[in-house]
Amino acid sequence: MSEQTLARIWGMRLTFALVVCTILFFNLLPLETSPRLWVGPDLLLAFACAWSLRRPEYVPSLALAGLFLLADLLLFRPPGLWAVLALLACEHLKGRARSLRDSSFANEWLTVCIVITLTALAYRTVLMVTFVDLPPLGLSAFELVMTMLFYPMVVAVTHGLLGVRKAAPGDIEAGGGTA
């Protein structure tokens, strides 16, 4: 693998970490002092899904696990639960990346929506089984729908501004082989 390719991979991994830290920074800003009646999309999961499908070598499992765990700790979620579920979702999408490479965006979007929905359902189920206080179902459903609706915008930012495009069949992957 050439030095330029290796530098690009590590540069994009650092870029992903910076995107996650930026999202977390804005999630932690106290922009409102009263309780909100709505919730925004889970941009961290949307970016992770987009990058996992488009260029799996840019988001290694250990980095995803660490960044999702950091998000759990900073956002006061049960530590590790969302991190494990989101990591499993991203790893599933990485496994599907090659088969979805030549498909349409609608197929990619549908796949991501299904994976995000299953992840959210698993999260609520585990919280329910362990008797942890659940967020209101309406807010959870609204966040899920918002995440699905924002996915095309996340892909546009990922593709247009950050330069993360689907791997072409001749591109060199992290393992040194061709895709």
C-alpha positions as CSV (number, residue, x, y, z in Angstrom):
1,M,0.0,0.0,0.0
2,S,1.4,3.4,-0.9
3,E,2.2,6.0,1.6
4,Q,-0.3,8.4,0.1
5,T,-3.1,5.8,0.4
6,L,-2.1,5.1,4.1
7,A,-2.0,8.8,4.8
8,R,-5.4,9.3,3.2
9,I,-6.9,6.5,5.3
10,W,-5.5,7.9,8.6
11,G,-6.5,11.5,7.6
12,M,-10.1,10.4,7.0
13,R,-10.1,8.4,10.3
14,L,-9.1,11.6,12.0
15,T,-11.7,13.6,10.1
16,F,-14.4,11.2,11.3
17,A,-13.3,11.6,14.9
18,L,-13.4,15.4,14.5
19,V,-16.9,15.2,13.0
20,V,-18.0,13.1,16.0
21,C,-16.4,15.5,18.4
22,T,-18.1,18.4,16.7
23,I,-21.5,16.7,16.9
24,L,-21.0,16.0,20.6
25,F,-19.9,19.5,21.2
26,F,-23.1,20.9,19.8
27,N,-25.2,18.3,21.6
28,L,-23.7,19.5,24.9
29,L,-24.2,23.2,24.3
30,P,-26.9,24.6,26.6
31,L,-28.9,26.3,23.8
32,E,-32.2,26.0,25.7
33,T,-32.8,26.1,29.4
34,S,-36.4,24.8,29.3
35,P,-37.2,21.2,28.5
36,R,-37.6,20.6,24.8
37,L,-40.7,18.9,23.4
38,W,-38.9,17.7,20.3
39,V,-35.6,16.0,19.7
40,G,-33.2,16.2,16.7
41,P,-31.8,13.4,14.6
42,D,-29.0,11.2,15.9
43,L,-26.3,12.6,13.5
44,L,-23.6,10.5,15.1
45,L,-25.3,7.3,14.1
46,A,-26.2,8.7,10.6
47,F,-22.6,9.7,9.9
48,A,-21.3,6.4,11.2
49,C,-23.7,4.5,9.0
50,A,-22.9,6.6,5.9
51,W,-19.1,6.1,6.4
52,S,-19.5,2.4,7.2
53,L,-21.3,1.8,4.0
54,R,-19.3,4.1,1.8
55,R,-15.7,3.5,3.0
56,P,-15.5,0.9,5.8
57,E,-11.8,1.2,6.1
58,Y,-12.2,4.8,7.3
59,V,-14.1,3.8,10.4
60,P,-12.4,0.9,12.2
61,S,-14.4,-1.0,14.8
62,L,-12.2,0.1,17.7
63,A,-12.6,3.8,16.8
64,L,-16.4,3.4,16.4
65,A,-16.7,1.6,19.8
66,G,-14.6,4.3,21.5
67,L,-16.4,7.2,20.0
68,F,-19.9,5.7,20.7
69,L,-18.8,5.0,24.3
70,L,-17.6,8.6,24.7
71,A,-21.0,9.7,23.4
72,D,-22.8,7.5,25.9
73,L,-20.8,8.9,28.8
74,L,-21.2,12.6,27.7
75,L,-24.9,12.3,26.9
76,F,-25.7,10.4,30.1
77,R,-27.0,7.3,28.4
78,P,-26.4,3.8,30.0
79,P,-22.7,3.4,29.4
80,G,-22.0,0.9,26.6
81,L,-25.5,-0.1,25.6
82,W,-26.0,2.3,22.7
83,A,-22.3,1.9,21.8
84,V,-22.6,-1.9,21.4
85,L,-25.8,-1.7,19.4
86,A,-24.6,1.1,17.2
87,L,-21.3,-0.8,16.6
88,L,-23.2,-3.9,15.7
89,A,-25.3,-1.9,13.2
90,C,-22.2,-0.3,11.6
91,E,-20.5,-3.7,11.4
92,H,-23.5,-5.1,9.7
93,L,-23.5,-2.2,7.2
94,K,-19.8,-2.7,6.6
95,G,-20.5,-6.4,5.7
96,R,-23.1,-5.2,3.2
97,A,-21.0,-2.4,1.8
98,R,-19.7,-4.5,-1.1
99,S,-23.1,-5.7,-2.2
100,L,-24.6,-2.2,-1.9
101,R,-21.8,-0.5,-3.8
102,D,-23.4,-0.8,-7.1
103,S,-27.0,-0.4,-6.0
104,S,-29.1,2.8,-6.0
105,F,-29.2,5.3,-3.2
106,A,-32.8,4.4,-2.5
107,N,-31.7,0.8,-1.7
108,E,-28.9,2.1,0.5
109,W,-31.3,4.5,2.3
110,L,-33.8,1.7,2.9
111,T,-31.1,-0.6,4.3
112,V,-29.9,2.1,6.6
113,C,-33.5,2.9,7.7
114,I,-34.1,-0.8,8.6
115,V,-30.8,-1.1,10.5
116,I,-31.4,2.2,12.4
117,T,-35.0,1.0,13.3
118,L,-33.8,-2.4,14.5
119,T,-31.1,-0.7,16.6
120,A,-33.6,1.7,18.2
121,L,-36.0,-1.2,18.9
122,A,-33.2,-3.3,20.5
123,Y,-32.2,-0.3,22.6
124,R,-35.7,0.3,23.9
125,T,-36.2,-3.4,24.5
126,V,-33.0,-3.8,26.6
127,L,-33.9,-0.6,28.6
128,M,-37.4,-2.0,29.2
129,V,-36.1,-5.5,30.3
130,T,-33.6,-3.9,32.7
131,F,-36.2,-1.6,34.2
132,V,-34.3,1.6,33.3
133,D,-36.5,4.7,32.9
134,L,-37.5,4.9,29.2
135,P,-37.6,8.2,27.3
136,P,-41.1,8.9,26.0
137,L,-42.0,6.7,23.1
138,G,-43.1,9.8,21.0
139,L,-39.6,11.4,21.4
140,S,-37.8,8.2,20.6
141,A,-40.0,7.7,17.5
142,F,-39.5,11.3,16.4
143,E,-35.7,10.9,16.8
144,L,-35.8,7.8,14.7
145,V,-37.8,9.4,11.9
146,M,-35.6,12.5,12.0
147,T,-32.5,10.4,11.7
148,M,-33.9,8.6,8.7
149,L,-35.0,11.8,7.1
150,F,-31.6,13.5,7.7
151,Y,-29.6,10.5,6.3
152,P,-29.7,11.9,2.7
153,M,-28.3,15.2,3.9
154,V,-25.6,13.4,5.9
155,V,-24.7,11.5,2.7
156,A,-24.6,14.8,0.8
157,V,-22.2,16.3,3.3
158,T,-20.2,13.2,3.5
159,H,-19.9,12.9,-0.3
160,G,-19.7,16.6,-1.2
161,L,-17.8,18.3,1.6
162,L,-15.7,15.5,3.1
163,G,-15.0,13.5,0.0
164,V,-16.2,10.1,1.2
165,R,-17.4,8.3,-1.8
166,K,-18.4,4.7,-2.4
167,A,-15.3,2.6,-3.2
168,A,-14.9,1.8,-6.9
169,P,-14.2,-1.8,-7.8
170,G,-10.5,-1.1,-8.5
171,D,-9.8,0.9,-5.3
172,I,-7.3,-0.4,-2.9
173,E,-8.8,-1.3,0.5
174,A,-7.1,-1.1,3.9
175,G,-6.1,-4.8,3.7
176,G,-4.0,-4.2,0.6
177,G,-6.2,-6.0,-1.8
178,T,-8.6,-4.7,-4.4
179,A,-12.3,-4.4,-3.7
